[in-house]
């Protein structure tokens, strides 16, 4: 399904040739109307015309075409002060589905989502990158087929694949530039996945994907300028301004984990010493705590982190000191980000933030308040993400949604 809603996915239109002005206008009108219906369900044609400025005739043509395709449907009658009550329209999120995949060194997560970010079914399995890239993607195809066999969704309704990876991803050319965890470098993941699945494919790193998820469906919904900080095995950040992810000229925006915070500190996987990741990441915290709490050594990272926080909250001085130091350097780094980027919200994601009962967040906020440049106009919220374990899968899907639809706030 390379087309949906009467227009082609980006990159699929007329084999790259510029379309005529008339077709472009038709496409834009369709996206504009659909965007409004998606985000303001139960809306009448008259309301659409008033909000978009399009003529009633154009609205009738666009909505008729969308109803024929099953993309929107009538949802009863609305209220009317004068005359016949208007028919109201609603977006049909089941008109298509996307496959979302997140490749991590220990596991790969796959989900099928409808066009409103609702997960229909998901699975996870060991990635085993040591087996080689070819086998990883062959196994991925088998796992997708297995997942699709478990739900009653026709394959022709799958309109795109979205995937994220640990590491530096150049989403423009579709390449995984470098992943220290997967030990892959300059891998054309977009073309590999398109050949593997035969679907239009969108790729990015997991931090940016989670940022999109929180922006559209999580804590960032009221925000215009959002910064997310992903505290996982490593640390990264992502910035969204008016609906658009920022990438930087080298596609490396957000690599805050390699900010130098402690000269002559622990050796980082990047080869330098004293990077933020070596002190405030999940792997760094667990490595240090395991020396005094050997009982967490054999636990998975997420479970071990929960136990670390519980132990610190109960008064374990060693665990608390390690968490305090991690929160201190993270709070200072976030203050530097805010001083530079001036967002209206900072959202913390990743398994460290998810496992935190509030103690880590409080330490970060305390240090942030001491380090940030204060101004009476600046009221910054630092909050935990809302989407939890599903943030990356939902966020991946947003890579597709923002290409398929004219979402508000610049999508």
C-alpha positions as CSV (number, residue, x, y, z in Angstrom):
1,X,0.0,0.0,0.0
2,X,2.2,2.8,-1.3
3,X,-0.7,5.3,-1.3
4,X,-3.2,6.4,1.3
5,X,-5.7,9.1,1.5
6,X,-5.5,10.0,-2.1
7,X,-1.8,11.0,-2.1
8,X,1.5,9.2,-2.4
9,X,4.0,8.8,0.4
10,X,6.9,11.3,0.1
11,X,9.4,10.0,-2.4
12,X,6.9,7.8,-4.2
13,X,5.2,10.4,-6.3
14,X,5.6,10.2,-10.1
15,X,9.1,8.6,-9.8
16,X,10.5,11.8,-8.4
17,X,9.2,14.1,-11.1
18,X,7.6,17.4,-10.1
19,X,3.8,17.2,-10.1
20,X,1.6,19.8,-11.8
21,X,0.4,22.7,-9.7
22,X,-3.1,21.5,-9.9
23,X,-2.2,18.1,-8.5
24,X,-0.1,19.7,-5.8
25,X,-2.9,21.9,-4.7
26,X,-5.3,19.0,-4.6
27,X,-2.8,17.1,-2.5
28,X,-2.3,20.0,-0.1
29,X,-6.1,20.5,0.3
30,X,-6.5,16.9,1.1
31,X,-3.8,16.9,3.7
32,X,-5.1,20.1,5.2
33,X,-8.7,18.8,5.5
34,X,-7.5,15.4,6.8
35,X,-5.3,17.0,9.4
36,X,-8.2,19.0,10.7
37,X,-10.5,16.0,10.9
38,X,-7.8,13.9,12.6
39,X,-7.2,16.4,15.3
40,X,-10.7,17.7,15.8
41,X,-13.0,14.7,15.5
42,X,-16.7,15.1,15.0
43,X,-16.4,18.2,12.8
44,X,-18.8,19.3,10.1
45,X,-18.0,20.4,6.5
46,X,-19.1,23.9,7.3
47,X,-16.7,24.0,10.3
48,X,-13.9,22.7,8.0
49,X,-14.5,25.4,5.5
50,X,-14.6,28.1,8.1
51,X,-11.3,26.9,9.7
52,X,-9.3,26.3,6.5
53,X,-10.7,29.0,4.3
54,X,-11.4,26.5,1.5
55,X,-14.6,26.8,-0.5
56,X,-17.6,24.6,0.4
57,X,-17.3,23.0,-3.1
58,X,-13.6,22.0,-2.4
59,X,-14.6,20.6,1.0
60,X,-17.4,18.5,-0.5
61,X,-15.0,17.1,-3.1
62,X,-12.2,16.3,-0.7
63,X,-14.4,14.7,2.0
64,X,-16.4,12.7,-0.6
65,X,-13.1,11.2,-1.9
66,X,-11.9,10.5,1.6
67,X,-15.2,8.8,2.5
68,X,-15.0,6.6,-0.6
69,X,-11.5,5.5,0.5
70,X,-12.7,4.8,4.0
71,X,-10.2,7.3,5.5
72,X,-13.0,9.3,7.2
73,X,-16.6,8.4,8.1
74,X,-19.8,10.0,9.1
75,X,-20.2,10.1,12.9
76,X,-23.8,11.2,13.3
77,X,-25.3,14.7,13.5
78,X,-23.9,17.8,15.2
79,X,-25.7,20.6,16.9
80,X,-27.3,23.4,14.9
81,X,-28.9,26.6,16.0
82,X,-30.7,27.1,12.8
83,X,-32.0,24.6,10.2
84,X,-31.0,20.9,9.7
85,X,-28.2,19.6,12.0
86,X,-25.0,19.1,10.2
87,X,-23.4,15.7,9.5
88,X,-20.1,15.5,11.4
89,X,-17.0,13.6,10.2
90,X,-14.4,11.5,12.0
91,X,-11.1,10.1,11.0
92,X,-10.9,6.3,10.6
93,X,-7.5,5.2,12.1
94,X,-8.1,1.6,11.0
95,X,-7.8,2.6,7.3
96,X,-4.1,1.7,7.4
97,X,-1.4,0.4,9.7
98,X,2.3,0.8,10.2
99,X,5.0,-1.6,11.3
100,X,7.3,-0.1,14.0
101,X,10.6,-1.6,14.9
102,X,13.2,-0.7,17.5
103,X,16.6,-2.4,17.2
104,X,18.6,-2.5,20.5
105,X,21.7,-4.6,21.2
106,X,19.8,-7.0,23.6
107,X,16.4,-7.0,22.0
108,X,14.4,-5.9,19.0
109,X,10.8,-4.7,19.6
110,X,8.2,-4.8,16.8
111,X,4.6,-3.4,16.9
112,X,1.7,-3.0,14.5
113,X,0.0,0.4,15.1
114,X,-3.0,2.0,13.5
115,X,-2.9,5.6,12.2
116,X,-3.6,7.1,15.6
117,X,-0.7,5.6,17.5
118,X,-2.7,2.7,19.0
119,X,-0.6,-0.5,19.3
120,X,-2.5,-3.5,18.0
121,X,0.1,-6.1,18.8
122,X,3.7,-6.2,19.8
123,X,6.5,-8.7,20.3
124,X,10.2,-8.6,21.3
125,X,13.0,-11.1,20.7
126,X,16.8,-11.2,21.1
127,X,18.6,-9.1,18.4
128,X,21.9,-11.1,18.5
129,X,23.9,-8.6,16.4
130,X,27.0,-10.9,16.8
131,X,25.3,-13.3,14.4
132,X,25.9,-10.7,11.6
133,X,23.8,-8.1,9.9
134,X,22.3,-10.3,7.3
135,X,20.9,-12.8,9.8
136,X,19.6,-10.0,12.0
137,X,17.4,-8.6,9.1
138,X,16.4,-12.1,7.9
139,X,15.2,-12.9,11.4
140,X,13.4,-9.5,11.5
141,X,11.4,-10.5,8.4
142,X,10.4,-13.8,10.0
143,X,9.4,-12.1,13.2
144,X,7.2,-9.5,11.3
145,X,5.5,-12.3,9.4
146,X,4.9,-14.1,12.7
147,X,3.4,-11.0,14.2
148,X,1.2,-10.3,11.2
149,X,-0.1,-13.9,11.3
150,X,-1.3,-13.3,14.9
151,X,-3.6,-10.4,14.0
152,X,-6.4,-10.1,11.4
153,X,-4.9,-7.2,9.4
154,X,-4.5,-7.7,5.6
155,X,-1.0,-7.1,4.4
156,X,-2.3,-4.6,1.9
157,X,-3.3,-2.3,4.7
158,X,0.3,-2.0,5.9
159,X,1.4,1.3,4.4
160,X,4.9,1.8,5.8
161,X,7.7,0.6,8.0
162,X,9.4,2.8,10.6
163,X,12.5,1.7,12.5
164,X,14.9,3.2,15.0
165,X,18.4,2.2,16.1
166,X,20.8,2.9,19.0
167,X,23.4,5.3,17.8
168,X,23.9,8.0,15.2
169,X,21.4,7.8,12.4
170,X,21.4,10.0,9.3
171,X,17.7,9.9,8.5
172,X,18.1,11.9,5.3
173,X,20.1,9.2,3.6
174,X,18.8,6.4,5.7
175,X,22.1,5.3,7.2
176,X,23.1,4.1,10.6
177,X,26.3,6.1,10.8
178,X,27.6,4.4,14.0
179,X,26.2,2.3,16.8
180,X,28.7,1.5,19.6
181,X,26.2,-1.0,21.1
182,X,25.4,-2.8,17.9
183,X,28.9,-2.4,16.6
184,X,27.6,-1.3,13.2
185,X,29.0,1.5,11.1
186,X,27.8,3.2,7.9
187,X,25.0,0.7,7.4
188,X,22.3,1.7,4.8
189,X,19.5,0.5,7.0
190,X,16.7,2.2,5.1
191,X,17.5,0.4,1.8
192,X,18.1,-2.9,3.6
193,X,14.7,-2.7,5.3
194,X,12.9,-1.6,2.1
195,X,14.4,-4.6,0.2
196,X,13.6,-6.9,3.1
197,X,10.0,-5.8,3.6
198,X,9.0,-4.2,0.3
199,X,7.5,-1.2,2.1
200,X,8.3,2.6,2.2
201,X,10.6,2.9,5.2
202,X,11.5,5.7,7.6
203,X,14.5,5.5,10.0
204,X,15.9,7.5,12.8
205,X,17.6,7.0,16.2
206,X,15.6,5.9,19.2
207,X,16.0,9.2,21.1
208,X,14.4,11.3,18.3
209,X,11.7,8.7,17.9
210,X,10.8,8.9,21.6
211,X,10.8,12.6,21.4
212,X,8.2,12.6,18.6
213,X,6.1,10.1,20.5
214,X,6.0,12.3,23.6
215,X,5.4,15.4,21.5
216,X,2.3,14.0,19.7
217,X,0.9,11.6,22.2
218,X,2.6,12.1,25.6
219,X,3.7,14.8,28.0
220,X,4.8,17.1,25.2
221,X,1.4,17.6,23.7
222,X,1.0,21.2,25.1
223,X,4.5,22.1,24.1
224,X,5.7,24.1,21.1
225,X,9.5,23.8,21.8
226,X,10.3,20.5,23.5
227,X,13.6,18.9,24.6
228,X,13.7,15.3,25.6
229,X,16.6,13.6,27.4
230,X,16.8,9.9,27.0
231,X,18.5,8.3,30.1
232,X,19.1,4.7,29.1
233,X,22.3,2.6,28.8
234,X,23.6,5.8,27.2
235,X,22.3,9.4,27.2
236,X,21.0,11.5,24.3
237,X,18.6,14.3,23.7
238,X,16.3,15.5,21.0
239,X,14.8,18.8,20.2
240,X,11.4,19.6,18.5
241,X,10.5,23.1,17.5
242,X,7.0,23.7,16.2
243,X,6.6,20.1,15.3
244,X,9.9,19.6,13.6
245,X,12.8,17.6,14.8
246,X,16.2,19.3,14.7
247,X,19.0,17.3,13.3
248,X,22.1,19.5,12.9
249,X,24.1,19.8,9.7
250,X,25.9,16.5,10.4
251,X,22.7,14.7,11.7
252,X,24.4,14.6,15.2
253,X,22.2,17.1,17.2
254,X,21.6,15.8,20.7
255,X,24.7,13.8,21.5
256,X,24.8,15.3,25.0
257,X,26.0,12.0,26.5
258,X,29.5,12.9,25.3
259,X,29.5,16.3,27.0
260,X,32.6,16.5,29.2
261,X,31.6,17.0,32.8
262,X,34.4,15.4,34.8
263,X,38.0,15.8,33.5
264,X,40.0,12.7,34.1
265,X,36.8,10.8,35.0
266,X,35.8,7.3,33.9
267,X,36.8,6.1,30.4
268,X,33.9,6.5,27.9
269,X,33.2,4.2,25.0
270,X,34.0,7.1,22.7
271,X,37.6,7.0,23.9
272,X,37.6,10.1,26.1
273,X,37.3,10.4,29.8
274,X,34.6,12.1,32.0
275,X,31.7,12.1,29.5
276,X,28.2,12.6,31.0
277,X,27.4,9.0,30.0
278,X,30.1,7.6,32.3
279,X,28.4,9.1,35.4
280,X,24.7,9.6,34.7
281,X,23.6,6.9,32.3
282,X,21.8,3.7,33.5
283,X,24.8,1.5,32.7
284,X,27.2,3.9,34.6
285,X,24.9,4.0,37.7
286,X,24.5,0.2,37.7
287,X,28.2,-0.4,37.2
288,X,29.0,1.6,40.3
289,X,26.2,0.4,42.5
290,X,27.0,-3.3,41.7
291,X,30.2,-3.0,43.6
292,X,28.2,-2.5,46.8
293,X,25.0,-4.3,45.9
294,X,26.1,-7.6,44.3
295,X,22.5,-8.9,44.4
296,X,21.6,-6.8,41.4
297,X,24.4,-8.2,39.2
298,X,22.3,-10.9,37.5
299,X,19.2,-8.8,37.0
300,X,18.1,-7.2,33.7
301,X,19.0,-3.5,33.6
302,X,15.4,-2.2,34.0
303,X,14.7,-4.4,37.0
304,X,18.1,-3.7,38.6
305,X,17.6,0.0,38.3
306,X,14.3,-0.2,40.1
307,X,16.0,-2.0,42.9
308,X,18.7,0.6,43.1
309,X,16.2,3.4,43.5
310,X,14.3,1.4,46.1
311,X,17.5,0.8,48.0
312,X,18.5,4.4,47.9
313,X,15.0,5.5,49.0
314,X,15.3,3.2,52.0
315,X,18.4,4.9,53.2
316,X,21.3,3.1,51.5
317,X,24.0,5.8,51.6
318,X,26.2,4.4,48.8
319,X,23.3,4.0,46.4
320,X,21.9,7.4,47.2
321,X,25.4,9.1,46.8
322,X,25.8,7.5,43.3
323,X,22.3,8.6,42.2
324,X,22.9,12.1,43.7
325,X,26.1,12.5,41.7
326,X,24.4,11.3,38.5
327,X,21.5,13.6,39.1
328,X,23.8,16.5,39.8
329,X,25.7,16.3,36.5
330,X,22.5,15.6,34.6
331,X,20.8,18.6,36.1
332,X,23.7,20.9,35.2
333,X,23.7,19.6,31.7
334,X,20.0,20.1,31.2
335,X,20.4,23.7,32.6
336,X,23.0,24.3,29.8
337,X,20.6,22.9,27.2
338,X,17.9,25.2,28.5
339,X,20.1,28.2,28.6
340,X,21.0,27.6,24.9
341,X,17.8,26.2,23.4
342,X,15.2,27.9,25.6
343,X,12.5,25.3,25.3
344,X,9.2,25.4,27.2
345,X,9.5,21.8,28.5
346,X,12.0,19.0,29.1
347,X,10.8,15.4,29.1
348,X,12.9,12.6,30.6
349,X,12.6,9.2,28.8
350,X,14.4,5.9,29.0
351,X,14.5,3.1,31.6
352,X,16.2,5.2,34.2
353,X,13.5,7.8,34.2
354,X,10.8,5.1,34.0
355,X,12.2,3.3,37.0
356,X,12.6,6.4,39.1
357,X,10.0,6.7,41.9
358,X,10.7,10.5,42.0
359,X,14.0,10.7,43.9
360,X,16.1,11.0,40.8
361,X,13.8,13.6,39.2
362,X,13.9,15.7,42.4
363,X,17.7,15.7,42.4
364,X,17.8,16.7,38.7
365,X,15.3,19.5,39.3
366,X,17.2,20.8,42.3
367,X,20.5,21.0,40.5
368,X,18.8,22.4,37.4
369,X,17.3,25.3,39.4
370,X,20.6,26.2,40.8
371,X,22.4,26.1,37.5
372,X,19.9,27.6,35.0
373,X,19.8,31.2,34.0
374,X,16.7,32.6,35.6
375,X,14.2,35.0,34.1
376,X,10.7,35.7,35.2
377,X,9.4,34.9,31.7
378,X,11.0,31.4,31.8
379,X,8.9,28.7,33.4
380,X,10.4,25.4,32.4
381,X,8.9,22.1,33.4
382,X,11.1,19.0,33.8
383,X,8.8,15.9,33.7
384,X,9.0,12.2,33.2
385,X,7.7,10.9,29.9
386,X,4.2,9.5,29.7
387,X,4.5,6.7,27.2
388,X,7.0,4.5,29.1
389,X,8.1,1.3,27.4
390,X,6.0,2.1,24.3
391,X,7.6,5.5,23.7
392,X,10.0,4.3,21.0
393,X,7.4,2.2,19.2
394,X,4.8,5.0,19.1
395,X,7.5,7.5,18.3
396,X,8.7,5.5,15.3
397,X,5.1,5.5,14.0
398,X,5.1,9.3,14.2
399,X,7.9,9.4,11.7
400,X,5.4,8.0,9.2
401,X,2.4,10.0,10.4
402,X,4.2,13.3,9.9
403,X,5.1,12.3,6.3
404,X,1.6,11.0,5.5
405,X,-0.5,13.8,7.0
406,X,-0.2,17.6,7.4
407,X,-0.2,17.4,11.1
408,X,-0.6,20.7,13.1
409,X,2.4,22.5,14.5
410,X,4.4,22.0,11.4
411,X,4.1,18.2,10.9
